[in-house]
Amino acid sequence: MGLFSNKISRDELKAGDHIYSWRAYIYSHHGIYVGDGKVIHFTRRGGLEIGTGTYLDTIIQVSVPRHGGDNPCPNCGDQSTLDGVISSCLDCFLAGGNLYLFQYDVSKAILVAKQRGGTCTTAPSDPPEEVVHRAKYLLSGNGFGEYHLLDNNCEDFAIYCKTGLLVFSVTKSGSSSQVNSVCAAGGIASLTLRYLGVGRTAGQVASLAVSPASVVSAAASAVSTTLGFVTTGFAGMAVAGYSKYCIGRVAYDVGVRKDVRKVPVEELATLMAFLDGNLDNNNNDDKNK
């Protein structure tokens, strides 16, 4: 595993590892390896993957475990109708893809160098036994709320299990770095998906101590001061645009942003239900206006 690839072999796996596998290159599915060839991960049943209520749900399947071939897995059976926090064998989790290890406690320079989101974070990981405990506790029926591709997905689940950190934001509730990379790039794809009905609406989840926008502003000012020059022309615009993207990725990272809280797993189910209730109330209020 190096700077440009987090790919590992199965022999290198350890209990408590946050692993992932790419789905059609554009999106990765994440989970926690708990040992004995088992992975606990967060998914949504086939045909409801992105929750638009359109044909897109049938063609975009990024979290559904698949063993391959015509027969269901001899160990897991057919898991395509399951959703929420589930346990699968490693083969079903990978669904024919390669195995990658998500990195923790990386430097900001490494975070920026990894141009694809969903591969690393500056946040440190808790001890493996605590990570496995969170994953197994959530598997035992204590849940992780409702799956949302943009706001509460498999990567959010794995990051929470590794760190105990939960994001509270008025604009975005998830910690997924692959989703945040889209936000850092300008959010066009994110806005398109939201227009199609993917994920939650921009309801008020909780109050912020510091907003991501203010973090971006402060980071941009620091970079501007450090560089000490003004870029002009097309090349300058390209450099400035990429710099803004890099700053945005760092600012949205769960290890940097200020709108995160350490939440004990025993309290998580109640908190998630409360947050989902708030979102439902906000949606109903919006409809009644």
GUKOLGU-726651 format. One record per residue: x, y, z of N, C-alpha, C in turn; residue number from 1. Coordinates in steps of 0.001 Angstrom, whole numbers, plus 500000, padded with zeros to 6 digits. Each point is the difference from the previous one (the first is absolute). Layout:
<rec <X; Y; Z>; <X; Y; Z>; <X; Y; Z>; NUM>
...
This chain:
<rec <500848; 498808; 500000>; <499152; 501192; 500000>; <500881; 501238; 500000>; 1>
<rec <499806; 500892; 499016>; <500841; 501168; 499887>; <499190; 501261; 499843>; 2>
<rec <500678; 501050; 499486>; <499361; 501307; 499866>; <498846; 499970; 499029>; 3>
<rec <500145; 499256; 498906>; <499000; 500045; 498943>; <499005; 498845; 500043>; 4>
<rec <500212; 499045; 500872>; <499059; 498884; 500094>; <499944; 499476; 501423>; 5>
<rec <498781; 499747; 500476>; <499803; 499417; 501321>; <499702; 498508; 499906>; 6>
<rec <500279; 499407; 498860>; <499675; 498592; 499778>; <500843; 499109; 500912>; 7>
<rec <499342; 499011; 500609>; <500697; 499063; 500880>; <499576; 498568; 499657>; 8>
<rec <500709; 499043; 500561>; <499633; 498594; 499821>; <499160; 499554; 501190>; 9>
<rec <499298; 498914; 499839>; <499173; 499475; 501088>; <500844; 499582; 501198>; 10>
<rec <501225; 499591; 499756>; <500883; 499578; 501086>; <500345; 501151; 500938>; 11>
<rec <499866; 501225; 499502>; <500345; 501170; 500812>; <498845; 500489; 500868>; 12>
<rec <498817; 499454; 499814>; <498827; 500468; 500736>; <500110; 499720; 501492>; 13>
<rec <499538; 500990; 500796>; <499943; 499849; 501451>; <498629; 500457; 500484>; 14>
<rec <499517; 499395; 501061>; <498721; 500402; 500575>; <500042; 501481; 500370>; 15>
<rec <498952; 500714; 499640>; <499946; 501434; 500259>; <500412; 500845; 498815>; 16>
<rec <500442; 499364; 498908>; <500381; 500751; 498797>; <498761; 500549; 499295>; 17>
<rec <500130; 501217; 499515>; <498991; 500621; 499131>; <500417; 499698; 498570>; 18>
<rec <499202; 499192; 499322>; <500337; 499587; 498643>; <498956; 500504; 499015>; 19>
<rec <500359; 500003; 498722>; <499061; 500434; 498971>; <500339; 499342; 498676>; 20>
<rec <499031; 500074; 499087>; <500186; 499461; 498651>; <499268; 500909; 499028>; 21>
<rec <500626; 500299; 498877>; <499398; 500917; 499036>; <498885; 499323; 499219>; 22>
<rec <498936; 500752; 499777>; <498863; 499553; 499192>; <500000; 500814; 498714>; 23>
<rec <500321; 499384; 498885>; <500025; 500673; 498698>; <500853; 501264; 500050>; 24>
<rec <501044; 499983; 500796>; <501024; 501038; 500113>; <499513; 501289; 500659>; 25>
<rec <498731; 500353; 499869>; <499558; 501322; 500426>; <499554; 500054; 501460>; 26>
<rec <499767; 498868; 500629>; <499523; 500007; 501382>; <500536; 498763; 500702>; 27>
<rec <500387; 500167; 501257>; <500544; 498875; 500747>; <499062; 499605; 501130>; 28>
<rec <499957; 498699; 500272>; <499185; 499491; 501092>; <500914; 499658; 501171>; 29>
<rec <499588; 500404; 501216>; <500859; 499933; 501172>; <499423; 499097; 501083>; 30>
<rec <500877; 499442; 500825>; <499564; 499182; 501116>; <501122; 499790; 501002>; 31>
<rec <499659; 499330; 501097>; <500971; 499691; 501056>; <500241; 498499; 500029>; 32>
<rec <501256; 499608; 499836>; <500360; 498588; 500095>; <500080; 499632; 501482>; 33>
<rec <499231; 498986; 500405>; <499936; 499632; 501421>; <500680; 498677; 500287>; 34>
<rec <500647; 499410; 499004>; <500689; 498735; 500172>; <499180; 498817; 499518>; 35>
<rec <500642; 498849; 499905>; <499347; 498755; 499563>; <499340; 500141; 498631>; 36>
<rec <500586; 500820; 499135>; <499488; 500155; 498642>; <498706; 500784; 499902>; 37>
<rec <499608; 500750; 501063>; <498736; 500722; 500022>; <500212; 501512; 499957>; 38>
<rec <499085; 500670; 499291>; <500008; 501458; 499897>; <498633; 500516; 500420>; 39>
<rec <499978; 500981; 500895>; <498750; 500672; 500379>; <499938; 501310; 499235>; 40>
<rec <498900; 500197; 499288>; <499887; 501201; 499168>; <498565; 500493; 499965>; 41>
<rec <499821; 501182; 499422>; <498721; 500702; 499980>; <499510; 500039; 498561>; 42>
<rec <498786; 499530; 499763>; <499541; 499844; 498627>; <498527; 500340; 499869>; 43>
<rec <499555; 500058; 498744>; <498589; 500166; 499704>; <499611; 498941; 498980>; 44>
<rec <498833; 499430; 500162>; <499603; 498861; 499167>; <500000; 500326; 498516>; 45>
<rec <500203; 498982; 499182>; <500004; 500165; 498555>; <498693; 500567; 499488>; 46>
<rec <500104; 500890; 499020>; <498817; 500638; 499441>; <499595; 501262; 500734>; 47>
<rec <500671; 500275; 501137>; <499722; 501220; 500770>; <501299; 500723; 500340>; 48>
<rec <501038; 499722; 499224>; <501352; 500418; 500349>; <500128; 501494; 500263>; 49>
<rec <499525; 500825; 499077>; <500191; 501435; 500177>; <498706; 500710; 500365>; 50>
<rec <498902; 499267; 500102>; <498784; 500548; 500572>; <499292; 501052; 499188>; 51>
<rec <500117; 499949; 498669>; <499326; 501011; 499181>; <498587; 499589; 499617>; 52>
<rec <499706; 498696; 500103>; <498705; 499527; 499539>; <499899; 499948; 498492>; 53>
<rec <501167; 499976; 499334>; <500052; 499966; 498540>; <500808; 498791; 499545>; 54>
<rec <500151; 499864; 498672>; <500773; 498891; 499452>; <501457; 500044; 500429>; 55>
<rec <500491; 501160; 500461>; <501385; 500106; 500440>; <500293; 499037; 501152>; 56>
<rec <498983; 499742; 500822>; <500187; 499085; 501123>; <500339; 498589; 499542>; 57>
<rec <499541; 499623; 498838>; <500221; 498634; 499518>; <501341; 499832; 499309>; 58>
<rec <500600; 501102; 499555>; <501265; 499885; 499270>; <501202; 500444; 500823>; 59>
<rec <499748; 500741; 501090>; <501099; 500438; 500863>; <499943; 499201; 501289>; 60>
<rec <500906; 499039; 500135>; <500041; 499160; 501184>; <501423; 499985; 500525>; 61>
<rec <500254; 500839; 500994>; <501365; 500150; 500489>; <500230; 499335; 501350>; 62>
<rec <498959; 499690; 500746>; <500206; 499439; 501334>; <499455; 498591; 500154>; 63>
<rec <499248; 499494; 499018>; <499396; 498671; 500108>; <501089; 498925; 499893>; 64>
<rec <500094; 499098; 500998>; <501009; 498926; 499913>; <499644; 498997; 498915>; 65>
<rec <501019; 499576; 499259>; <499781; 499046; 498912>; <501114; 498957; 500027>; 66>
<rec <499609; 498750; 499949>; <500990; 498924; 500031>; <500513; 499678; 498608>; 67>
<rec <499189; 500263; 498977>; <500388; 499683; 498632>; <499412; 498673; 499558>; 68>
<rec <499803; 499870; 498685>; <499414; 498768; 499481>; <498490; 499991; 500159>; 69>
<rec <499388; 498896; 499665>; <498548; 499884; 500061>; <499495; 499566; 501365>; 70>
<rec <500878; 499446; 500818>; <499564; 499458; 501282>; <500303; 500969; 501134>; 71>
<rec <499154; 500022; 501034>; <500311; 500836; 501168>; <501216; 499457; 500738>; 72>
<rec <500604; 500829; 500806>; <501193; 499607; 500755>; <499659; 498856; 500959>; 73>
<rec <500818; 498957; 500050>; <499733; 498880; 500915>; <500097; 500398; 501468>; 74>
<rec <500704; 501095; 500288>; <500158; 500457; 501382>; <498973; 501068; 500391>; 75>
<rec <499733; 500924; 499083>; <499142; 501144; 500308>; <498585; 499847; 499465>; 76>
<rec <499808; 499166; 498974>; <498705; 499918; 499356>; <499779; 501217; 499115>; 77>
<rec <498753; 500289; 499674>; <499652; 501160; 499186>; <499764; 501195; 500915>; 78>
<rec <500896; 500988; 499946>; <499892; 501181; 500862>; <499502; 501237; 499249>; 79>
<rec <499543; 499822; 498779>; <499608; 501152; 499178>; <498758; 500704; 500523>; 80>
<rec <499213; 499316; 500863>; <498784; 500622; 500529>; <500208; 500594; 501395>; 81>
<rec <501223; 499905; 500513>; <500286; 500533; 501332>; <500424; 501458; 499911>; 82>
<rec <499783; 500723; 501080>; <500534; 501361; 500068>; <500374; 500323; 501438>; 83>
<rec <500646; 501153; 500178>; <500504; 500357; 501316>; <501376; 499415; 500237>; 84>
<rec <500331; 499761; 501258>; <501298; 499436; 500366>; <499921; 498481; 499891>; 85>
<rec <500842; 499405; 499178>; <499971; 498558; 499777>; <501422; 499437; 500072>; 86>
<rec <500070; 498672; 500094>; <501282; 499297; 499986>; <500068; 499114; 498772>; 87>
<rec <501120; 500077; 499285>; <500192; 499197; 498790>; <501390; 499384; 500023>; 88>
<rec <500165; 498945; 499228>; <501352; 499472; 499821>; <500780; 500985; 499128>; 89>
<rec <501300; 499878; 500018>; <500848; 500928; 499259>; <499701; 499969; 498510>; 90>
<rec <499731; 498825; 499443>; <499712; 499893; 498568>; <498737; 500762; 499625>; 91>
<rec <498951; 499850; 500798>; <498752; 500718; 499706>; <500189; 501501; 500136>; 92>
<rec <500779; 500403; 501010>; <500261; 501429; 500178>; <500743; 500587; 498807>; 93>
<rec <501018; 499299; 499533>; <500808; 500521; 498885>; <499243; 499965; 498680>; 94>
<rec <499042; 499084; 499862>; <499180; 499895; 498786>; <500861; 499943; 498738>; 95>
<rec <501090; 499262; 500070>; <500868; 499849; 498850>; <501062; 501068; 499852>; 96>
<rec <499982; 501003; 500887>; <500979; 501091; 499921>; <501261; 499700; 500783>; 97>
<rec <500959; 500900; 499918>; <501254; 499867; 500732>; <499839; 500513; 501430>; 98>
<rec <500921; 499634; 500849>; <499965; 500349; 501416>; <500935; 501179; 500271>; 99>
<rec <499459; 501028; 500677>; <500786; 501195; 500335>; <499843; 500320; 501484>; 100>
<rec <501039; 500591; 500577>; <499994; 500383; 501412>; <499912; 501515; 500133>; 101>
<rec <498971; 500483; 500675>; <499820; 501424; 500264>; <501042; 500433; 501034>; 102>
<rec <500661; 501128; 499758>; <501084; 500453; 500862>; <499519; 501089; 500965>; 103>
<rec <500529; 499931; 501226>; <499668; 500980; 501035>; <501253; 500722; 500471>; 104>
<rec <499768; 501176; 500582>; <501088; 500810; 500566>; <501063; 500348; 498962>; 105>
<rec <499560; 500273; 498767>; <500946; 500429; 498969>; <500215; 501501; 500104>; 106>
<rec <501065; 500489; 499440>; <500257; 501441; 499992>; <499087; 500677; 498977>; 107>
<rec <499854; 501302; 500121>; <499187; 500749; 499042>; <500609; 499910; 498601>; 108>
<rec <501329; 499910; 499927>; <500675; 499880; 498704>; <499614; 498681; 499320>; 109>
<rec <499947; 498915; 500773>; <499605; 498704; 499443>; <498530; 500033; 499591>; 110>
<rec <499161; 500625; 500814>; <498578; 500100; 499681>; <499794; 500677; 498648>; 111>
<rec <500717; 501087; 499756>; <499879; 500725; 498735>; <500590; 499186; 498854>; 112>
<rec <501100; 499288; 500283>; <500650; 499199; 498949>; <499097; 498871; 499523>; 113>
<rec <499163; 499471; 500900>; <499028; 498972; 499618>; <498817; 500702; 499354>; 114>
<rec <500038; 500162; 498695>; <499028; 500838; 499312>; <498588; 499435; 500037>; 115>
<rec <499853; 498692; 500164>; <498676; 499398; 500091>; <499559; 499960; 501453>; 116>
<rec <498769; 500447; 500251>; <499463; 499927; 501343>; <499689; 498565; 500377>; 117>
<rec <499764; 499769; 501284>; <499637; 498669; 500453>; <501173; 499075; 500214>; 118>
<rec <501202; 500563; 500217>; <501183; 499162; 500166>; <500746; 500246; 501308>; 119>
<rec <499825; 501181; 500615>; <500764; 500314; 501201>; <499397; 501193; 500727>; 120>
<rec <500460; 500218; 501226>; <499583; 501150; 500794>; <501121; 500380; 500949>; 121>
<rec <499996; 501250; 500436>; <500983; 500445; 500984>; <499604; 499579; 501412>; 122>
<rec <498767; 499554; 500191>; <499536; 499589; 501331>; <500720; 498733; 500449>; 123>
<rec <500379; 499922; 501275>; <500620; 498761; 500500>; <498948; 498942; 500293>; 124>
<rec <500407; 498753; 499920>; <499100; 498884; 500305>; <500086; 499638; 501473>; 125>
<rec <498887; 499521; 500547>; <500003; 499449; 501347>; <500588; 498587; 499960>; 126>
<rec <500285; 499389; 501157>; <500567; 498645; 500026>; <499086; 498990; 499305>; 127>
<rec <500569; 498960; 499386>; <499217; 499021; 499235>; <498849; 499372; 500780>; 128>
<rec <500233; 499694; 501283>; <498946; 499360; 500782>; <498791; 500923; 500184>; 129>
<rec <500245; 501298; 500093>; <498902; 500957; 500113>; <499263; 500127; 498671>; 130>
<rec <500745; 499952; 498897>; <499407; 500066; 498660>; <499074; 498809; 499771>; 131>
<rec <500486; 498801; 500327>; <499204; 498788; 499820>; <498769; 500026; 500901>; 132>
<rec <500162; 500511; 501217>; <498858; 500094; 500922>; <498902; 500871; 499418>; 133>
<rec <500366; 501153; 499442>; <498985; 500892; 499416>; <499279; 499308; 498848>; 134>
<rec <500774; 499373; 499126>; <499407; 499337; 498841>; <499036; 498897; 500424>; 135>
<rec <500401; 499164; 500947>; <499157; 498892; 500446>; <498782; 500510; 500773>; 136>
<rec <500173; 501070; 500745>; <498871; 500577; 500743>; <498941; 500515; 499040>; 137>
<rec <500437; 500677; 498940>; <499059; 500523; 499009>; <499365; 498875; 499195>; 138>
<rec <500725; 498897; 499821>; <499442; 498842; 499299>; <498906; 499324; 500816>; 139>
<rec <500102; 500079; 501311>; <499104; 499243; 500868>; <498600; 500603; 500106>; 140>
<rec <499681; 500935; 499129>; <498651; 500550; 499968>; <499912; 501424; 500477>; 141>
<rec <501152; 500597; 500296>; <500009; 501363; 500504>; <500272; 501032; 498911>; 142>
<rec <500173; 499520; 498775>; <499926; 500803; 498785>; <500890; 501211; 499837>; 143>
<rec <499903; 500581; 498829>; <500762; 501193; 499651>; <499095; 500985; 499271>; 144>
<rec <498712; 499961; 500322>; <499070; 500887; 499318>; <499640; 499480; 498623>; 145>
<rec <499449; 500859; 499184>; <499578; 499635; 498653>; <501106; 500281; 499000>; 146>
<rec <500218; 499070; 499081>; <501048; 500153; 498990>; <499640; 501108; 499015>; 147>
<rec <500963; 500914; 499784>; <499872; 501041; 498973>; <501323; 500054; 499254>; 148>
<rec <499940; 499919; 498694>; <501221; 499942; 499195>; <500912; 501190; 500248>; 149>
<rec <499415; 501190; 500180>; <500806; 501208; 500166>; <500257; 500364; 501454>; 150>
<rec <499050; 499743; 500878>; <500079; 500542; 501352>; <500305; 498990; 501094>; 151>
<rec <499728; 498737; 499774>; <500206; 499001; 501050>; <500233; 498648; 499327>; 152>
<rec <501217; 499804; 499536>; <500270; 498827; 499168>; <501000; 499050; 500657>; 153>
<rec <500468; 499042; 499225>; <500884; 498955; 500520>; <501323; 500562; 500513>; 154>
<rec <500509; 501041; 499353>; <501256; 500592; 500461>; <499794; 500741; 501312>; 155>
<rec <498864; 500699; 500137>; <499678; 500652; 501266>; <499968; 498972; 501133>; 156>
<rec <499384; 498844; 499715>; <499918; 498930; 500999>; <501391; 499529; 500416>; 157>
<rec <500850; 499699; 499010>; <501336; 499482; 500298>; <500841; 501029; 500754>; 158>
<rec <499913; 501277; 499598>; <500750; 501050; 500687>; <499522; 500141; 501439>; 159>
<rec <498687; 499903; 500209>; <499499; 500079; 501377>; <500543; 498834; 500833>; 160>
<rec <499954; 498800; 499449>; <500514; 498843; 500739>; <501472; 500176; 500354>; 161>
<rec <500771; 500597; 499118>; <501435; 500176; 500228>; <500309; 501131; 500975>; 162>
<rec <499168; 501040; 500022>; <500340; 501207; 500763>; <498997; 500373; 501079>; 163>
<rec <498753; 499552; 499868>; <498954; 500437; 500913>; <499510; 501403; 499711>; 164>
<rec <500455; 500587; 498875>; <499653; 501372; 499659>; <498753; 500059; 499127>; 165>
<rec <499118; 500919; 500326>; <498788; 500217; 499223>; <499949; 501470; 499619>; 166>
<rec <499629; 500267; 498740>; <499946; 501374; 499498>; <498626; 500601; 500249>; 167>
<rec <499978; 501219; 500541>; <498768; 500762; 500182>; <500118; 501265; 499169>; 168>
<rec <499155; 500129; 498995>; <500108; 501133; 499086>; <498637; 500437; 499515>; 169>
<rec <499844; 501299; 499746>; <498738; 500503; 499471>; <499897; 499765; 498507>; 170>
<rec <501108; 499630; 499379>; <499984; 499807; 498551>; <500280; 498569; 499588>; 171>
<rec <500727; 499262; 500817>; <500375; 498639; 499637>; <500304; 499221; 501254>; 172>
<rec <499429; 498805; 500123>; <500165; 499241; 501230>; <501053; 498913; 499899>; 173>
<rec <500476; 499671; 498807>; <500914; 498878; 499849>; <501466; 500363; 500110>; 174>
<rec <500838; 498974; 500216>; <501443; 500187; 500059>; <500699; 499340; 498825>; 175>
<rec <499237; 499463; 499042>; <500549; 499278; 498861>; <500933; 500889; 499188>; 176>
<rec <501259; 499596; 499878>; <500965; 500836; 499286>; <499802; 499948; 498495>; 177>
<rec <499399; 498913; 499473>; <499746; 499980; 498560>; <498862; 500950; 499643>; 178>
<rec <498986; 500113; 500877>; <498935; 500980; 499779>; <500540; 501409; 500189>; 179>
<rec <500846; 500198; 501022>; <500552; 501321; 500249>; <500930; 500458; 498888>; 180>
<rec <500604; 499062; 499276>; <500817; 500373; 498852>; <499140; 500630; 498913>; 181>
<rec <498778; 499475; 499851>; <499064; 500601; 499045>; <499641; 501412; 500444>; 182>
<rec <499761; 500156; 501305>; <499686; 501330; 500531>; <501162; 500962; 499772>; 183>
<rec <501220; 499521; 500221>; <501175; 500841; 499815>; <500192; 500382; 498543>; 184>
<rec <499560; 499136; 499086>; <500155; 500270; 498572>; <498943; 500963; 499476>; 185>
<rec <499061; 500371; 500819>; <499007; 500976; 499567>; <498579; 499555; 500228>; 186>
<rec <499815; 498687; 500250>; <498685; 499521; 500378>; <499012; 499812; 498868>; 187>
<rec <500412; 500111; 498740>; <499053; 499864; 498890>; <499388; 498605; 499985>; 188>
<rec <500848; 498983; 500119>; <499473; 498631; 500015>; <499121; 499779; 501217>; 189>
<rec <500426; 500555; 501148>; <499207; 499861; 501214>; <498633; 500646; 499847>; 190>
<rec <499981; 501206; 499446>; <498729; 500701; 499811>; <499099; 499245; 499022>; 191>
<rec <500606; 499403; 498971>; <499220; 499228; 499030>; <499343; 498812; 500676>; 192>
<rec <500770; 499291; 500832>; <499451; 498849; 500706>; <498899; 500429; 500965>; 193>
<rec <500192; 501120; 500659>; <498971; 500475; 500920>; <498734; 500400; 499239>; 194>
<rec <500176; 500558; 498813>; <498847; 500356; 499188>; <499200; 498753; 499624>; 195>
<rec <500726; 498887; 499798>; <499348; 498739; 499658>; <499399; 499316; 501228>; 196>
<rec <500279; 500552; 501178>; <499401; 499461; 501207>; <500905; 499110; 500808>; 197>
<rec <501308; 500062; 499765>; <500932; 499152; 500728>; <500363; 500660; 501315>; 198>
<rec <499872; 499255; 501095>; <500409; 500518; 501294>; <498991; 500946; 500593>; 199>
<rec <500375; 500571; 501117>; <499120; 500885; 500731>; <499973; 501369; 499370>; 200>
<rec <498962; 500751; 500312>; <499966; 501394; 499598>; <500883; 500790; 500938>; 201>
<rec <500200; 501261; 499688>; <500897; 500822; 500816>; <499271; 500494; 501237>; 202>
<rec <499496; 499097; 500823>; <499318; 500362; 501237>; <501003; 500366; 501066>; 203>
<rec <499494; 500599; 501067>; <500866; 500388; 501093>; <500208; 498796; 500901>; 204>
<rec <501241; 499506; 500078>; <500286; 498816; 500794>; <500381; 500385; 501416>; 205>
<rec <500947; 500906; 500120>; <500429; 500451; 501317>; <500776; 501287; 499823>; 206>
<rec <500210; 500724; 501092>; <500716; 501260; 499892>; <501490; 499745; 499861>; 207>
<rec <500684; 500909; 499277>; <501432; 499876; 499753>; <500783; 500913; 500927>; 208>
<rec <501139; 499497; 500463>; <500922; 500879; 500696>; <500766; 500818; 498969>; 209>
<rec <500502; 499324; 498969>; <500678; 500655; 498887>; <499541; 499324; 498726>; 210>
<rec <499563; 500744; 498998>; <499503; 499401; 498775>; <501150; 499607; 499094>; 211>
<rec <499795; 498983; 499128>; <501034; 499643; 499025>; <500386; 501179; 499127>; 212>
<rec <499033; 500868; 499680>; <500297; 501157; 499154>; <501018; 500912; 500671>; 213>
<rec <499857; 500198; 501318>; <500944; 500861; 500702>; <501376; 499361; 500078>; 214>
<rec <500030; 498663; 500100>; <501282; 499299; 500005>; <500690; 500171; 498656>; 215>
<rec <499244; 499868; 498894>; <500545; 500186; 498662>; <500548; 501406; 499858>; 216>
<rec <499248; 500989; 500486>; <500423; 501395; 499902>; <501310; 500232; 500742>; 217>
<rec <500076; 499459; 501219>; <501220; 500167; 500786>; <501176; 499296; 499340>; 218>
<rec <499751; 498788; 499478>; <501071; 499259; 499335>; <500459; 500718; 498741>; 219>
<rec <499050; 500557; 499252>; <500344; 500723; 498777>; <500858; 501221; 500316>; 220>
<rec <499661; 500706; 501085>; <500775; 501171; 500398>; <501424; 499602; 500367>; 221>
<rec <500114; 498870; 500714>; <501331; 499533; 500395>; <500837; 499631; 498798>; 222>
<rec <499400; 499301; 499041>; <500720; 499619; 498786>; <500406; 501227; 499198>; 223>
<rec <499076; 500977; 499909>; <500284; 501225; 499262>; <501184; 500736; 500615>; 224>
<rec <500019; 500081; 501333>; <501095; 500676; 500685>; <501314; 499257; 499803>; 225>
<rec <499928; 498682; 500057>; <501209; 499186; 499853>; <500588; 500106; 498603>; 226>
<rec <499137; 499945; 498991>; <500488; 500074; 498623>; <500573; 501370; 499690>; 227>
<rec <499277; 501038; 500433>; <500518; 501343; 499846>; <500048; 500510; 498580>; 228>
<rec <499171; 499470; 499117>; <499948; 500531; 498650>; <498602; 499850; 499435>; 229>
<rec <499709; 500744; 498939>; <498695; 499958; 499364>; <500142; 499344; 498643>; 230>
<rec <499173; 498990; 499717>; <500054; 499323; 498708>; <499065; 500678; 499027>; 231>
<rec <500411; 500082; 498743>; <499183; 500636; 498974>; <499953; 499126; 498761>; 232>
<rec <499024; 500269; 499117>; <499878; 499275; 498752>; <499443; 498608; 500193>; 233>
<rec <499942; 499221; 498905>; <499400; 498661; 500029>; <500758; 499067; 500927>; 234>
<rec <501339; 500018; 499911>; <500800; 499129; 500860>; <499771; 500340; 501458>; 235>
<rec <499907; 501292; 500275>; <499750; 500448; 501368>; <498656; 499526; 500498>; 236>
<rec <498986; 500083; 499117>; <498665; 499540; 500382>; <499997; 498510; 500285>; 237>
<rec <500736; 499237; 499197>; <500075; 498553; 500202>; <500650; 499680; 501336>; 238>
<rec <501113; 500706; 500296>; <500691; 499789; 501267>; <499094; 500384; 501163>; 239>
<rec <499341; 501163; 499867>; <499112; 500464; 501064>; <498840; 499042; 500202>; 240>
<rec <499440; 499475; 498890>; <498883; 499060; 500096>; <500409; 498720; 500701>; 241>
<rec <501161; 499460; 499633>; <500465; 498770; 500638>; <500344; 500247; 501459>; 242>
<rec <500561; 501175; 500291>; <500318; 500340; 501385>; <498738; 500053; 500847>; 243>
<rec <498934; 500586; 499428>; <498728; 500070; 500717>; <499454; 498607; 500259>; 244>
<rec <500135; 499102; 499011>; <499555; 498620; 500167>; <500766; 499315; 501130>; 245>
<rec <501325; 500189; 500028>; <500828; 499390; 501035>; <499642; 500543; 501379>; 246>
<rec <499812; 501329; 500081>; <499631; 500626; 501265>; <498649; 499467; 500478>; 247>
<rec <499071; 499862; 499048>; <498673; 499497; 500347>; <500052; 498581; 500537>; 248>
<rec <500820; 499149; 499389>; <500121; 498619; 500448>; <500545; 499938; 501417>; 249>
<rec <500993; 500821; 500287>; <500569; 500021; 501347>; <498976; 500523; 501003>; 250>
<rec <499300; 501078; 499623>; <499047; 500623; 500913>; <498841; 499074; 500350>; 251>
<rec <499577; 499176; 499047>; <498885; 499090; 500233>; <500422; 498704; 500692>; 252>
<rec <501285; 499742; 500115>; <500459; 498747; 500578>; <499568; 499898; 501458>; 253>
<rec <499553; 498821; 500402>; <499466; 499802; 501346>; <501051; 500254; 501077>; 254>
<rec <501271; 499878; 499648>; <501052; 500266; 500966>; <500316; 501466; 500172>; 255>
<rec <499427; 500861; 499145>; <500287; 501432; 500029>; <498784; 500829; 500411>; 256>
<rec <498844; 499649; 499455>; <498818; 500840; 500210>; <499597; 500025; 501471>; 257>
<rec <499368; 501116; 500387>; <499684; 500248; 501406>; <498599; 499544; 500392>; 258>
<rec <499195; 499596; 499027>; <498619; 499619; 500305>; <499871; 498499; 500243>; 259>
<rec <500980; 499424; 500708>; <499971; 498572; 500316>; <499987; 499822; 501517>; 260>
<rec <499379; 498927; 500434>; <499939; 499681; 501419>; <500266; 498505; 500192>; 261>
<rec <500645; 499663; 501093>; <500213; 498602; 500373>; <498718; 499501; 500660>; 262>
<rec <499399; 498974; 499403>; <498725; 499486; 500490>; <500162; 498532; 500397>; 263>
<rec <499731; 499659; 501275>; <500059; 498586; 500407>; <499019; 499162; 499191>; 264>
<rec <500403; 498814; 499615>; <499156; 499168; 499147>; <498694; 499631; 500695>; 265>
<rec <500024; 499922; 501326>; <498792; 499664; 500746>; <498944; 501102; 499917>; 266>
<rec <500423; 501208; 499652>; <499074; 501128; 499901>; <499650; 500337; 498552>; 267>
<rec <500635; 499314; 499076>; <499884; 500387; 498593>; <498596; 499777; 499442>; 268>
<rec <499380; 498862; 500293>; <498698; 499688; 499425>; <498969; 501059; 500372>; 269>
<rec <499994; 500408; 501270>; <499063; 501028; 500449>; <500266; 501315; 499300>; 270>
<rec <501287; 500350; 499854>; <500358; 501252; 499342>; <499615; 499986; 498529>; 271>
<rec <500272; 498890; 499302>; <499670; 499910; 498578>; <498494; 500087; 499787>; 272>
<rec <499224; 499363; 500880>; <498547; 500064; 499897>; <499520; 501429; 500206>; 273>
<rec <500634; 500704; 500923>; <499643; 501393; 500250>; <500301; 500873; 498792>; 274>
<rec <501184; 499794; 499408>; <500384; 500794; 498833>; <499084; 499715; 498821>; 275>
<rec <499680; 498714; 499765>; <499081; 499650; 498919>; <498618; 500586; 500249>; 276>
<rec <499583; 500034; 501281>; <498720; 500607; 500335>; <499984; 501477; 499704>; 277>
<rec <501112; 500664; 500296>; <500115; 501428; 499681>; <499893; 500235; 498515>; 278>
<rec <500672; 499123; 499217>; <499968; 500159; 498558>; <498598; 499781; 499466>; 279>
<rec <499302; 498999; 500534>; <498635; 499744; 499564>; <499099; 501182; 500312>; 280>
<rec <500201; 500582; 501208>; <499179; 501152; 500368>; <500277; 501192; 499111>; 281>
<rec <501295; 500190; 499652>; <500348; 501100; 499107>; <499373; 499809; 498629>; 282>
<rec <500048; 498738; 499492>; <499410; 499721; 498694>; <498509; 500247; 500006>; 283>
<rec <499323; 499586; 501097>; <498562; 500212; 500095>; <499664; 501477; 500085>; 284>
<rec <500835; 500761; 500743>; <499790; 501437; 500103>; <500137; 500668; 498631>; 285>
<rec <501009; 499529; 499221>; <500220; 500583; 498689>; <498799; 499724; 499090>; 286>
<rec <499432; 498785; 500109>; <498868; 499636; 499143>; <498749; 500816; 500348>; 287>
<rec <499893; 500370; 501292>; <498819; 500723; 500439>; <500066; 501489; 499720>; 288>
<rec <501151; 500464; 499580>; <500134; 501435; 499740>; <499386; 500368; 498656>; 289>
